[in-house]
Amino acid sequence: MSLWNVEDINKISEKKINKDIIIADVSINTRDLKKNSLFFAIKGERFDGHDFVIDAFKKGAAAAVVEKQKLDLFKDSFFSDKTLFIVNDSLSSLQKLAYLSRRRAKNLKMICVTGSSGKTSVKNWLSKILLNKKVHFTEGNFNNHIGLPLTLAKMKKNSKFCILEVGMNKPNEIQKLTKIAKPNFSIITNVGPAHIGNFKSIKDIAREKSEIFSKDCFAIYPQESDYYNIINETAKKKASETFTYGYSDLSDFQITKIKPLDHLKKIVSFRLINEKVDLELEYYGKHWLDNILIILAVSKLLKINIKEVKKTLLNLKPNEGRGSIHKLIFKSKKITLFDDSYNSNPISLKASLETIKILPTKKMRKICVIGDMLELGKDSDYYHKEVVNLIEESKVNIVFTIGNYSKIIYKNLPKSIESFHFDDLDMLYNKIKDILKDNDFIMIKGSNSMNLNSICNKLKIS
């Protein structure tokens, strides 16, 4: 079945093609290109897609979108029978195709999620709730000016639901992506200082996140956010209806009670406008419950049977590296690994430490491995130093730090907490390996480029 036809692609092309071809997929990367794909040759920071057009055709591409100024690259006889759509700008053309994809899906419910943390988990869990309902969603974390249009361009026109993760690391990005996506449901998980290095203040980040609201959408956002007034003002101006979530009685969707069963299992009571729901859940921290509340809110507004949703929620676990918990045997010792190594920012690190805080202190040692939180700009020192109080409140026994900024944490920890700092991953792993004892609980967290997932993987396979 063809995803796009030639007439569709001619709408974004300078040169009109009169040929019958099947376009079954859209790709920007020859490494995962499928047969009969439309390959967009996009120039990135490190690679230029025009250098891989030959490879794309050899792997079965049906056609390629290339830029007019690069045509000298395609004079070889190899291209004599190949279909090339000529455009002024490949990225702009991909975004135009995404725009067409959104507009041709007439009965689609578009759900867009943004936030300083939690957006990938919310997107993934919502996709599980809607799994049997012709749902299309962002692959991985393709949430930027390239990834989001690519996801939309790959959407089948008979899709009933689409869930897009909307990211940003500089001003005006969300507004542009929202115009393409045209959401029916716009969700903000939270607002924090992630990417603060590219903004004047967190208030500016809140304003940028609020650009996810559009005309005729349902706006869903946190009642207890420090930036509630900014978000609420924009939502009231733009959205057709607004809904808040949180622990406050003022929230439309509320967590009303948490009853402990053990250190991980809780019975959690929710109020969904006027409906009460109780769930027995594995507890991975406040951010975990916030995300579940968002899922319940969207399900309620979509009028999905809550009993059906509950069955799926009970089987949800954090994604690998995003707070996943692993019971391991490491060198004949029973340990618990809290793998939160995928990324880190002040909000998500605080949430992870709050999870550790509720663990019993008599039966286990609490160990934290903390890598740098990146893209915090001039406030990096401040946000890393702020972590020290959270570590003390969480009654952590041992702290390992790695990286330039995390050294600030190490230098400011009290002597009562055993601590070590490293600049080398292998040396860090060797020390962790030597220090681990039976029943230890170890949390590993840092920005993705710190590569702390390599430590997690070694612990998992040993």
Sequence and secondary structure as in RCSB ss.txt:
>XXXX:A:sequence
MSLWNVEDINKISEKKINKDIIIADVSINTRDLKKNSLFFAIKGERFDGHDFVIDAFKKGAAAAVVEKQKLDLFK
DSFFSDKTLFIVNDSLSSLQKLAYLSRRRAKNLKMICVTGSSGKTSVKNWLSKILLNKKVHFTEGNFNNHIGLPL
TLAKMKKNSKFCILEVGMNKPNEIQKLTKIAKPNFSIITNVGPAHIGNFKSIKDIAREKSEIFSKDCFAIYPQES
DYYNIINETAKKKASETFTYGYSDLSDFQITKIKPLDHLKKIVSFRLINEKVDLELEYYGKHWLDNILIILAVSK
LLKINIKEVKKTLLNLKPNEGRGSIHKLIFKSKKITLFDDSYNSNPISLKASLETIKILPTKKMRKICVIGDMLE
LGKDSDYYHKEVVNLIEESKVNIVFTIGNYSKIIYKNLPKSIESFHFDDLDMLYNKIKDILKDNDFIMIKGSNSM
NLNSICNKLKIS
>XXXX:A:secstr
  SB HHHHHTT SS       B EEES GGG  TTEEEE  B SS BGGGGHHHHHHTT SEEEEEGGGGGGG 
SGGGTTS EEEES HHHHHHHHHHHHHHH TT EEEEEE SSSHHHHHHHHHHHTTTS EEE  TT  STTHHHH
HHHT  TT SEEEEE   SSTTHHHHHHHHH  SEEEE     TTGGGSS HHHHHHHHGGG  TT EEEEETT 
TTHHHHHHHHHHH SEEEEEESSTT SEEEEEEEESSSSEEEEEEEETTEEEEEEEE   HHHHHHHHHHHHHHH
HTT  HHHHHHHHTT    TTTTEEEEEEETTEEEEEEEE S   HHHHHHHHHHHHTS SSS  EEEEEE   S
 GGGHHHHHHHHHHHHHHTT SEEEEESTTHHHHHHHS TTSEEEEES HHHHHHHHHHH  TT EEEEE  GGG
 THHHHHHHHH 
